[in-house]
Amino acid sequence: MISFSEATRVRPTDRGFSVDLDPQWAVADKLHGGYLMAVLGRAVTEVAEPPHPVTISATFLRPPLPGPATVTVETLRAGRRHAFFRARLEQEGHACLEALVTQSTLDRAPSVWKAGPAPSLPDEHECLLLRADAPGAAFTVPLLDVVEHRLTPSSTGFLTGRPSDQGRTSGWLRRADGQDWDPLSLLVALDPVPPVSLTLGINGWAPTLSLTAYLRRLPAPGPVRMTMQAQDIAAGRMDETVLIWDADGELVAQAGQLAGVRT
């Protein structure tokens, strides 16, 4: 298992950056959407003066394969507090992922106002640790070997033939390498597994079509807690809203996603 930093490392070239997309950061044979966004974010941080991404809005054009790829970054505007970029990931001459990225500086400043406290979840040891190669599963999920997902009991009924009707999952996430979360790795946390459709008993691939992530503050050391809620599944598409709180109960990231539902 290579580290997250190694898996997202980009190397300067004459036309941008090269990267080796790592097969570990995948669901079945499809590279994970949050991981691919983190690769773009890594490339942008190489050219941006503000150190942190605060918004990344990505469109997923086609799934890249593990292996060599290229990233190009275009500066749209560089201001005093915020800088704006366009980034694109290509493989074998085909665009796979394109994103608009806003860079700024994150800190741990307290909220001026908040909607409420972090959700109360069962302790980590009371939640189910998902396995990459669970018995009876239709495919392996290599991502689960690098990011520990512990789902609350109310989120796991689908594993025993009792799907939920709530359209919601929650749980705890940790990096398996023991490293603490940072703004780039939080992009992976903002695309947790399994998709809401699976917990509702709708089997099949749920490819990300578009995902907009907001990074709110630097996370405290330790695990993060996650909630994911869908509002509607129709016409082969669903929405998912994800909120992430750090170990101190502070909201550190949130995202909205439109995904396909392939039954």
N, C-alpha and C positions, 0 to 999 in steps of 0.2 A: 504494500500500500504506500503510495507516494503522498506527500503532504498536499494540502490545498494550495499552498503557495507554489509548489512545483507544478501542480496540475493546471494552474492558471498562468504560468509564467509566459511572458511574451518577449520576443527577441527583435530588436530593431532591424529593419531591412531598408533598402533604398525606397521602397514604396509604402512602408508602414511597419507592420510587425508580422512575425511568423509565430505559430503556436502549435504544439502537439496536443490535440484533444485527447484526454485520458479516458479509456473505456470504463474505469471504475465509477465515474460520476454519471451513471446511466440508470434508466429503468428499462429492464429487458435489454434490447439492443439499441434503444433510443437514448441519446445523450440528454441529460437533464436540463430543462429550460433555465432554471436558476443558475446552474453552473455555466451555461453558455453566456448568460448575461454578465456573470462575474468575469469571464474572460474579456468581454468588451470593456467592462469597468476597469480592469487591470490595465488595458491598453490606454484608455483615456487618462488614467492617473499618471502614466508615463510622460504625457505631454502637458498636463494641466498644472497650473500653479496652485489653485486651491486643492487641498489634499484628498477630499472625500466626495464620493457621489452622493447627492441628496435626492435625485430623481433619475430613474432610468425607465424609459418607455420603449418597449421592444416589440417588433413584429417578427414572427417566426415564419419564414418563407418556405423553407424545406429543411428536413432534418439532416445535419451533417453526420458523417461517419467519424469514428475515432481515428486519429492520425493527423497528418499535417493540414494546416489551414492558414489563412492569412487574415489579418485585421487591418483595416484602414481607419484613420481618425481625421475628421475635418473640424477645424475650429470655426464655429459660427459667430461667436462674440465672446470677448474676454473683458469682464467688468471688474470692479474693485472687490465685490463680495461674491459674485457668481460668475461662472464661465459656462458657456454652452457649446456642445459638441454633437457631431453626428458620427456614429461608428458603425462599421459593417464587417461582418464575418463572411468570408468566401472560402469555398473549397472547389478546386478543379474548375475555376472560372465561373462558378455559380454562386449567387448571393444566397446565403442561408439564414441570416439574421441581421436585422438593421435596427438601430436604436438611436434615440435622442437622449443625451445625457447632460444633466446639470451638475456642476461641481461647486462645492463651497467648503466650509469648515464646520465639522460637527464637534460638539462638546457634550458635557453631562449637565447642562443647565436645567433647573427644575421648570416645570410647566407653569405658564401664566394662568392657564385654565385647562382642565381636562374633563372628559365626559364621565369618568368614574375610575375606580381602582382596577388593577389587574384582576382577571377572573380567578376565583378560587378553584384550584384543581386538586385532585388526589395527589399524594406524594408520589415521587418518581417510582419508588419500589412497588407502589400499588397499581402502576400502569403497565401495559403489556409492551415488552420490547419486541419490535418487529424484526424478523429474520430475513436475510437476503435470499435464503433458499428454503423458505417455509415448506414443510411437507404438504403435498397436495396442490401447491400453487402451480399455475399454468406457466410461469416463467420466473426467473431469478430477478432480483432487484439489487444490483451491485451497489447502488447508492447507500443502501442500508448498512453496508460495511464501513462506510466513511462518515455517515451522519446517523447517529442513533436516534430512532423515533420511538418514543414510548407513548402509546395512545391510552387515553382514559377508558375505563371499562364501558362507558356509554357509547364509545366510538367503534367498538370492536365486534359488535353483534354479527356483522356480515361474515366474519371468519367461521362462525358456527351455524351458518344458514339462517340467521335471524337479522336481516338487514334493518337499519334504522329508517324512520320516516321523517327525521329532523333536518336532513341536509346539512349536518354540522359535524365537524370533528375537532378534537382538541387533544393536547398532550404536551410532552416535554421533548426538547431537541438538544442534543449534545454533539460536538465534534468528536469523532472516535479517536482522533490523534491526540486528544487531551488539550488542544489549543483552545483559547477563548475565542468567542465570536468577535468579528470586526465588521465594518460596513460592507466589505465585499462578500465575505462568507454569509452574511445575513441574507444576501440575495438567494442563496440556496435554501435557507430556512423559509423564505417567503413562497416557496413552491413545494410544499410538503407532500408526502405520499401517505396513504393512497388518495386518489381524487375522490371528491364527494360522491360522484356517480357510483363508484364501486361500493361505498358504504350503504347506498340505497338499493343495492342488489342489481345494478345495471352493469353487467360485465362488458369489458371491451376497453380499447385504447382511448385515452383522453388527451389528445395532442394539444399543446398550448398554441393558440392562434395569436394572441397578444397579451402582454403583461406589463403593467405599470407599477413600479416599486417606488416607495418613498422611504428614505432612511432619515430617521428623526433625531437620533442622538447616539453617542458612543455607548455600547452596552457594557454593563458591569460584568466582571468575571463570573463564570458559572453557566449553568444551562439557561435556555430560554423557554418560555411557555408560549404555546401557539393555539390559536383558534382559527378555524376555516369554516365559512358559512356560504352556502349557495342560496339564491333566491328563486331561480327559475331554470328549468331544463326543457328546451323545446327546439324543434327543427334541427336536431343534431348538434346543439350548442348549449353550454352552461356557463354561468358566471361563478366565480369563487372570490370571496374577500377574505384576506388573511391578515391577522394582527399578531404582532410579536412583542412580548414583554420580557425584559431582562430579569436577572435574579433579584434585583432590588424592586421589582414591580413597576418599572418605568417602561412606557411604550417606546420601543426603539425602531420599529419598522412596520410598514403596512403595505398591502398590495391589492390590486384588483386585476383579475384575469378573466379572459374569455377563452374557453377551451372547447374543442370538439368533443362529441360523444359518439364513438364508433362502436356500435354493438355488433 
